[in-house]
Structure formats: C-alpha cells, structure tokens
Amino acid sequence: MQVAILSGIYGKTSADFERSVPVNMTPIAEPGDGDGTGISKGYLRLIYGIRTAMTLPAVDRGGAVFQGVHLRVIGDTLYKLTGGELTAIGNVGSDGKRVQFAEGFGRIGIASNRNLFYYDGTAIKQVTDADLGAVVSLAWSDSYFLTTDGDYIVATDLNDPTSIDPLKYGSSEADPDPIVGLLALRGEVFAVNRYSIEKFINSGSSGFPFSRSRGSQIPKGAVGPYAYASFVETFAFCGSARNETPAVYLAGSGQAIRISPRALDEALRKVPDVNLSGIEVESVHAGGLQQLMVHLPTESWVYHWTASQLLGIPVWSKLAGGNRADQPYPARNFLLADGQWWCGNAAQLGVVDEKVTTLFDKPLAFQFDTPLLYNGGAAAIVHEAELATLAGRGDGDTRVALSYTDDGLTWSQERFAGAGARGNRGARPSWRRLGRLANWRGFRFRGVAQAPVAFSRLEVTLEPLNG
C-alpha cells in the first residue's frame, strides 16, 4: 500500500484532526507525463543548507543590489560586500528593525530608524526636510520616493528628492485604520493599512500626484510593515479585516484570496498582539520554485506556489532550527547577489548551499508525517514500512527515525534506519514487525541530516486479519 508523504494528519487533544506539514523538507511536484517521477507525483527534498560566509559585528537588517553592488545594513551601518569583504559606507542609524530599500534613478532610498537616506554609489545623504516626518515605510514609483508616517503618504519633490512639499501629502481614507506600509507594483502604489489596502495611480495632479482607485480597495490589511511582499505577479500579505484573526492572503483585484492552512491560522491566532507587527513575509524565486516565507516569532512557514499549481492543492512546509527542528529558523533577509542567495541573522551572514547540511554551522534536522493509513476499519498486521529514497550523495549516512501513532496523540518508540552513505545509492531504509493496526495509523519520520537526501513515497505491507 502506497502512502503519500507531502503532508500528514494527526489528532489534536480537542477531538479534531490537524494537518501536519513537513519541516525542513521542500515539497517538489514533478509533472512528468502525468505520473510525476513514475514513483510518485511529488517528493520531499531536504532544504538547502546555509554556509556561514562571515561573522557580523551587529545584527543583519536587510540588503539590496544597487548598480551591481551588494549592499547590506548591519547594525547602524550601510556596507557594501565585494570580494567576500565588508566595506563600511556610512551610518543610517538603527532601531533594530528591518530596513526597507527603494531604488530610483541614480540613487537608492533607505528607510532606517524612521529616517530616510539616499545612497548614490558614492556617499550617503540623509533627508533632513522637517516636512518629511517619521518614515515607517518606503517605496518608489514614477520618479517619486514615497514614504508614510502611518497617517499620511508623503511624495518627494519630482526635481529634488530631498525636498518635501507639505501641500502634496496624500492619505488613505477609505478606512480610519493606520497605514503600515507602502508597496509599488506594476506602476501602481498600494497603501497597505492595518485592515484595508488601497491602490493609487499617478494622475499627475498639481497636489498629491497619485489618485485613489476606488474600485480596487481590498477589505483586508497587513499586521505590520514587514508582513507583505511581492509574489507571483501580485503580492502576498499576512493580515485580516476588523474582528478577524490573521491569515495569509494573495492580493487579487479588489479581493484577498486566502492561502494559509488552518494550522497556520491557529498559530497566528496565538501570536500576542504586541508581536503581530513583527511578522515578516519574504519571497524567494530560485531554481524554478516560487516560495513565500512567513516568519512568526517562534516558527517559519513556507508556501510553495509551484507545487501548489501542479498538484492543485495548497502546499506548505515549515522551516526550523535546532537538532529536533523545534527552534526558530535562523535566517532572514534573503537576497540574490553575485549569483548566490545571501541571508543573515543576529551574528552571521550566510550563503544558501545545496551541498551543505547545516544552518550557520548548526544541525539541520527534519521531520514529516503521513496521512492516516486506514484499512477499511479492519485490523491488520503491519509487516514492513519502506521509504523510497534518493540518497548516497554525501559523506554521511543520515539516520531516519520512524514512530507511529494509533490514536493521533501518543507515539511509539522511535526506530532508526540508515538512508544511505556516499555511494550507497540503492539504500532502502525499511522497518519490519511494526505490530497490529486496530483501526488506523499515522507514521512520523525525523532525523538530523548528514548528507543531502530526498524521499518520494512510503510503501507499507499489511496482512489483513479476518474478523
């Protein structure tokens, strides 16, 4: 009997079933000729590790590529990264929060510490016009740098981006909720509010140059200034309408399309209000895979757009740190520069590397569950469980632990099998004599990666018991 492994099911203490998503495994959908790989329509591949590139003097707060140069804000300083070395450019202040970049003609804007700075490739200049106000978010569209202080939208002067005319302020007034961020996309500007999102289009008026597109308002907003990101020709955000718990949505034409699973919605519901504004959303498009990362204070979720489209169902996974995959994922601020994906944390800058099976030199653990195996209500003897594995590509032999549950809450003692050391590409990790199945059974697999590995299906051998 073949058992799928892209997602699992287990029982909650509240007499409810809950869907389980793989942790530190990337679900891959392989269409092939309709049968996927021939083994299965989809498979799980260990996430790529992160190789430590350097130790940082302070926390990494984000990066951008400008004029072909990798820029990074670390602590209160803007650096350029060339030849594997950091060179300080200048001070942009620090409140410990992620910075925002917006590239214009001949300069890039940097929103840091509630101030606005420009870098032209040579020097940093701070905008000191008193009419600017606090800078909560930053965008660029049609030669205007746009900022918000949470109440108004501020457009810099067309001929002098360091000058602000207070008579050219704009506002998002369809709902009295505060503006949490700005997003420029396809020549349009979106005011992302806490409970609504409004679209603005450049109308060339003598006052504020952008006019509201009334029919395009989305009746939901984002929880904070980092809780949205451009994604698959539109943008995604984590938020809600009034009197709703947060969820993850794709922005449509005047509507929000929910993509988050119930388990993620439950996790968002439990985030204290004071921490909601710190939720971060970022997108990564690499190797033909489009992924959306949603970073909660204690866990990170990933929406796999490519696999979701090919399989016709929303496909999610989790990212985690720790040798039992129960700690927060350590990487943030992913950026493609010099042909590599860079990311950082509080003390290190790293590079995504498919040959590495550590996260900033720490263990990379994984876990995945299966749907419940149901033998039509009849009892059975479980003789064997075998994972179809793609292994033997690294120096170590990843040990995989199997446990099972017959009630959704309690799990059996773990039993280990090797997934194949280097050269052992025919490894077939299997477990025998797994006892009696009375009604239904769920399986869980976990381990600490010693080498890259992938799993395509689980095969279970049953012997039905009559009566």
N, C-alpha and C positions, 0 to 999 in steps of 0.2 A: 504494500500500500504506500503510495507516494504522499508525503505531507509537505505542504508549502512552508517556506521559511521567511518570506519577505516581511511578515508581521505575525504577531501571535495574539492569543487571548488568555486571560486568566480571570479568576473570580475575586471580587472585592469583598470586604467584610460587611458591606451593606447589601448583600444579596443581589449583586449586579455583576454583569460581565464587563471587563475592561480590555480595550485593545492595547497590546504591547508592541512597541516599535523597536527595531534593532538599535543597539548602542555601539557607536564607533564602527559601524559597518555601513557601507554605501549600497543601497538597493540599485541594481542595474537592470533595466529592461532591455532585452535583446530581441528585436522583432524577427530577425532572420527571414524565413519563408512562412512565418505564422506560428512556428513551433519554437521560437527563440533559439537557444543553442542546440536544440534537439534533446537536451537533458531536461531543460525547464525553460519557461518563458522569461524568467528573471532569476537573478542570483545576487548573493551578498558578497561584496568585496571589502576587505579591511580598508578603512580610511587611510589616506596617505599620512605619513608621519611628518613631524616638523623638526628640521635640523636647526640647532642653535647656531646663528651666524655671529652674534656678538652679545656681550653683556652691556646693559644700558646704565647710564648714570641716574636715570629717573624713569618714570612710567611713560610708555609709548601712548600717545594720544591721537594718532592718525597720520595718514600720509597722502601724497598726491604726486603725480608726474607732471612736471611743467617744463616745457622746452626740452623734453627728453631727459630731464634730470629727476631722479627720485628724491623727493622732499619728505622730511619726517619731523613732526613736532614731538619732542621728548622733553617732558617736564615743561619748563617755560621757554625753551629754546627751539628755534627752527634750524634744522640741519639739512645738508644735502649729503646723500650717500653715493659715493663714487669709488669704484675700485675696492669695495669692501671696507671703506673707511668713512667715518662721520666727520663732516666739517661744519662747525657752527657758523650760522649766518647772522642770527640776531635774536633778540628777546621778544617774545609775544605774550608774556605773562601766562599764568596758569591758575586755574581753579580746580585742576584735577580731572576735568571732564573732557570728553572727546571734542576735537576741533572740527570745524567744517571748512571746506575749500570750495571756491568757485572761480573758474578760470575765465578771464576776459581777454580782450585784445591787448597783448603786450604786458599783461600783469595777471597775477593770481591773487584773489582775495582770501584772507584767512580770518575766520571768526574764532577768537580765543579769549577767554577770560572776560567775556561780554564786551570785547572791543573788536574793532576792525583794522586789519593790517593789509598792506599790499606788498607784494614782492615782485620785482620786475626782472629778475635774473641776476641782479647786481646787489641791491640793497633793500632793506625793509623800511616801510614808511607807515606810521600809524595815522589813521584818520582822526583828527582832533576837533573837527567841527562840533560845536556844542549841540547842534540840532540833530546829531546822529542818534543820541540816546544809547541805551543798552542794546547790545547785539546778542540776541538769543539764537538767531538762525541767519543763514546767508544763502543767496542764490544769484545767478547772473542770467540775464535774458535781454536780447536786442540792445546790447551795448550799455545796459543799466546794471549796476550792482544793486541788489535788493536785500534789505535787512528787516528784521522785526524785533521790537522790544516786548512783544506779547500783546500789545494793544493796537499798534499801527504798523503799516507797511511803509518803509522808507526807501525811496529811489534816489540814488546819487545823481548829480548833475551829468547830463549827457556829455558835455565837453570837459568836465573836471570831476572825476570820480571821488575826489577828496572833499567836494563841496555838497552840502545838502540844503535844499530849499524847504523850509517847514510848510510852505503853501502847497507842496507837492506830496504831502503824506496821503496814503491810502488806508483803507480799513476793510475788514471782513465783517460785515454787519448782519448777515442773514440770521446769525445766532449770536447771542451775547457771550459765547464761550471764548476763552483766550486763544490767541494764535500760539501754537507750539513750534511751528517750523514753516519753512518755505521750500518749495521744490520746483525747479524749472525742467520742463519736459516737452519736446516736440514744439518748441516755440510758444509754449503756454506756461503760465505761472500758477502754481497751486498754493493757496494759503491753507496749510494743514492746521486745523483747530482741534481743540480737545474733543468736541462732539460733532463736528461737521467739517467738510472740506469744500472750499470754493475755488473755482477756476477763473483766472484773469487772462485777458488777451490785450496785447498792445494796440490801443486805439489812437495813439498819437495826440491825445488831448493836451491842452496847454497846462492843465493842472497835473494831477497824478496821471502818468501816461498809460496806465492799464485800467481796463474796464471789466467789471464782473460779468461772467457768462451765467445768467440766472438759471437757465435750464440744465446746467451741468453740476449743480451742487450735489454732493454726496452726503446723505444724512448720518454719517458716522465720522469720527475723527480719531486721531492718534493719541496715545497716552503720554508722549513726550517728544522732545526734539530729535531723538535718535531712533524713534520707533517707526521709521518708514524708509524705503529705499526704492530706486528704480529697478524694475524687474519685468522681463519678458514684454517689452514694448509698452508697458504701463508702469504702475508702481504698486508695491505691497505695503501694508501698514498693520500695526498692532494697535487696536483701539476698540471703540464702542460708540454707541449713541448714549443718550442720557438714560440712566436707570437700567443699564445693561452691564453684564460682565464682559471684560475684554475678550477678543478673539483676533485671529489673523485673517486679513481680507486682501483680495486683489481689487484694485480700483477699476470700475467699468464706467460707462457713460451714464453719469448720474446715479450710480448704484455701487454697492460694495458686495463682492462675492466672497462668501466665507469659504476658507480652505483649511482651517485648522481642525484637527480631530478633537473629539470630546475630551480626551485625556489632557491635551494641551490647554483647552479652555478651562478645565478644572485646575490645572497648575497655575494659570493666570489668575483665576479667581482667588487663589490663596496668597498671591503676592500682596503684601501690605500696601496701602495707598501711597505711603511716603516713598516706596521703592518703585512704583509703576513708571514714573517719569525716567528712570534709569534704564529701562528695557531698550536693547539695541537690536536693530534689524539691518542686515547687510546681505548683498547678493554676490555670488561668485559664479562666473560663467567660464568653464575651463574644460577642455577635452570633450566638447560636445554635450556636457552636462550643465544644466542651469539649476542652481541651488539657491535657496533663500534660507539664511540663518536667522534665528530668533533667539537672542540671548536673554534669558531670565537671570535673576540674581544668583540662583543656585544650579541652573541647568540650561542647556542649549538644545534647541530643536532645529531640524533641517527639513525643508520642503523640497522634494525632488520633482521639479517641473517636467523634465524629460521623461522620467519613468512614469509619472502620473498620466501623461498624454498617451504613452504607448500602451499602458495597462488599463487605462480607462477608469482608474480609481485614484484618489489622493494618496500619495506615497510619502511617508515621513520617516525620519530616524532621529536619534539623539546623538549628541557629542558630549563626552565626559572625560575627566581626568581621573587619576588615582589608579592603584593596582587592582581595584574592584569596580572601576568605572562608576564610582559613586561621588566623585568630586566635581566641582565646576570645570568646564572646558577652559584651558588656559590661554587660548589665542583669540585676538580681536584685530580689527582694522586690516582686513585682507586687501592687498593691493598688487596688481600685476605691474612689475617694473623689471626691465632688463631681461625679459623672457622668463621670469620666475614670480611665483606668488609669495609675497612677503607678509608677515604678520608680527604682532608684538604682544607684550604683556607688561606687567609692572617692572620687570627687571631685564628682559631679554628681547632681542629681535631675531626672528627665525625665518626659514625658508621651507615651504612645503616640498617634501621629497618623497617620491613613491617607493624608494628603496629603504627608507628609514622606518623603523617600527617603534619609535619613541616620540613623545611630545615634549620638546625642550629638554631632552635627556631624561625624562621621566617615563615610567612604564606606560604602554598603550594597551589597555585592557578592552575586551569586547564582550558583548552578550546579545543573544537573540532567542526569542521564544517561538513556538509554533502554534498554529490554531489547534483546537481540541480535536483529538482523534476519537471518533465515535463509531462504534461497531454496531450500529442499529439497535442499541440497547442491550445487546447480547454480550456476555462475558467472553474473554479470550485470554490466551497465554501470549505474552509479548516475548517472542524468541530473540529478536535482534533488531537493532536500530543502526543504520549506516548512513553517514554523510557522504554525499558526492562532493569531492574536494579537488581544488586546483592548488597544489602545493609543491614543495620541493624546489622553490625558487630562492631560498635564503639559506643562511648559515645555520640557523637554529631550527629546532623542532618544536613548533607550537603545540602545547598540550591543551586539549579541549576537554572540558568537564561537562558531563551530562547529568542532569537531575530531572525528575518528573513529578507531576502533581496529579492526584486523582480527585481533588476537591477544590482546586483553584487557589488555595491558601497555603497549605503546607507542602514542602518539597522534600523529596527523598535525599539520601546522602549522595554526594557527587561521586562520579566515577570517571576516570581520565583515560584518554586515548590520544596517541600522537597523530598529528596531521601531516607529518612527512618532513624529514630533514632534507638538506640540499641533495639533489639528485634522485630522491625517492619520490618521483612524480606520479607513481602509481599507488601512493598511500591511500588506504581506505579505512579511515577511523570508524570503528564499529564497537558496539556494546551488546553483549549477549546476556540472556537469562534475566530479563527485566520484570519478571513477576507476572501477576494476574491483573488484568484490566477488568474491573467490575462493571463500569458504565462508560466513562470517558477518561481521556488522559491528555495532558499537555506536557510538552518537553521544553527544557531550557538548556542552552549551551552557552558556555562562557570560557574565557581563558585570557592569558596575557601573551600578546604577540611576541614571538621570537623571530618571525620571518613573515613576509607578505603571504596572504592566504585568501582564498575565496571558497564559498560554499554555494552549490547550486540546488540541492534538493536533499530531502531526508527520505530514506526508504525504511519502512517498518514491516517486519514479518510477524504476522499474527496466526494463531491457531484457535479458531472459534471453539467454544465449549457449548455443547448441546445442553439445553435445559438450564 
